[in-house]
Amino acid sequence: MTPWVPNVRWLVPLAAVALALLAPAAARSQSTIYSGTVTSGGADWKTFTFTVEQPGAIAAVLDWDNAAANLNLNLYKPGGTLVASASSATARPEKISFNATVTGTWKLGVKAKAGGTANFTLSVTSPDPLPPPPPPPPSEIGVAADAGISQFTTTWGANVGDYDGDGRPDFVLVRHSRVSQIWHNDGNGHFTEADAGVLAKDDRHGCDWADVNHDGLLDLFCSHGAQHGTGTGPNELWLQGPAGQFQNHAHDYGVEDVYGRGRHVTFVDVNHDVHPDLYIGNDSPRPDGIASPNRLFINQAGTSFRDATEYGLDSEVGGYCAHAVDFNGDGWQDLVVCGNASIHLYRNDAGTGFTDVTTSLGLASFWRDTEMADFNGDGLLDVAMINIKSVVVRLRKPDGTFATTPILKRTLVAGRALAVGDINRDGHPDLYVLQGASSSVPNNPDYLLANDGLGIATSFTDVSIPETSRGRGDDVTPIDYDGNGTTDFIVLNGADLQKDSSGPIQLISFP
């Protein structure tokens, strides 16, 4: 419930009221405390409104500091009818107990009948709000078959992008050590393969979409793993032609990085020049001792890239994840990188360089994947992080640091990847938690956690999702493939951890 009082300078600050509202409630009721000042002889009642969403008991206790004063308390049901009052000339405190059978906006009034000025407190207990409706049930695993993308295969990841500009999300399916595929969304809940065979079998890993040469068409960059670090593995830059065909121009653009053990990559706007720049997370070390640092490439007016070592990001920290995000809202894209030993949050200093602010903002230790989203609706990006043993969500505080105590912490046995979306169109970011293989279970169950949107008291509720025990959990990607406004998820289960590690592709859909 949310109290409202018109024109009241005597009321406690609204922030304090909000904190009281969001405090943990009893099993069947919730309590709110108000305070104020009244003076006898005044004509007006001090009024408080609150919402009753389901029948239940209302209890109000009015107390004050001036024993000589006499305060009265009235309770009005929706529509303004007086239903209960406490107006004894000698009672202190005044109390009202009433069983509410009508839902809607109720009102309490406080007035001083005699005795001068008194500072009062009013404690109100009312029925709990109705719980938010559960998210709609997801479609069954067969949606992947209906959408034309059902396969039992080795995988690495999926990257969404509207490559043909028709307003419908397409995606590239990266099938590690097999032919990768570009899937075109036909707008009828179905995908067809585009430019089949162009992404030939190779040691392909992370990919990302961007309009590299600023011609209005999305291009595709994919990293390569250099044959487990024992050979060379030139990366690929697939520029799209006007007929929707793709050609590899990685050599021409200077982004082959032949000795880099390519893992996760992201395009990032470093300098606001409309030409997307590129960050490559590389695994390290190589068995042969050759350096395999991460790379930041600055786009040279759409004609080539240069390795921008002066930004200080070409170091061997690893690349379990790489995300471009403006975490501090200053208009400049920053970088979040999951390194081999620790997460790294690099702040973009207005295009002139990057500063590692990980420790100063309260983040540290190893995390395999991260997502940033405003989970509690305060306008600040919070962080979700996952490693093998746990997933946590930590809120960002007004001073820019991240709270030490997480609002979500769940123990895992094989945490691997995260995805954020809105599964029920309520505007609150929900969280998909993907698990992979553990020592005893090839494919541990995933979790889909719905955000209840309760501000600083934000919590998450488990949502039932279709599960598969086949294969090994690999990665998850959000996509609204049917354009209905809810987030669906491409779930891959073919993590290439050993020979014959294929698994099913799932498409989990919400109406």
Beta strands, then each sheet from edge to edge (+ up, - down):
strand 1: 29-39
strand 2: 46-52
strand 3: 56-64
strand 4: 70-76
strand 5: 82-86
strand 6: 94-100
strand 7: 104-114
strand 8: 117-127
strand 9: 152-153
strand 10: 157-161
strand 11: 170-174
strand 12: 181-185
strand 13: 191-194
strand 14: 204-210
strand 15: 219-224
strand 16: 236-240
strand 17: 246-248
strand 18: 261-268
strand 19: 277-283
strand 20: 295-299
strand 21: 305-307
strand 22: 321-325
strand 23: 334-338
strand 24: 343-348
strand 25: 354-356
strand 26: 369-373
strand 27: 382-386
strand 28: 390-394
strand 29: 408-411
strand 30: 415-421
strand 31: 430-435
strand 32: 447-451
strand 33: 460-463
strand 34: 475-479
strand 35: 488-492
strand 36: 503-508
sheet 1: 1+ 8- 3+ 6-
sheet 2: 2+ 7- 4+ 5-
sheet 3: 9+ 36- 35+ 34-
sheet 4: 10+ 11- 12+ 13-
sheet 5: 14+ 15- 16+ 17-
sheet 6: 18+ 19- 20+ 21-
sheet 7: 22+ 23- 24+ 25-
sheet 8: 26+ 27- 28+ 29-
sheet 9: 30+ 31- 32+ 33-
end
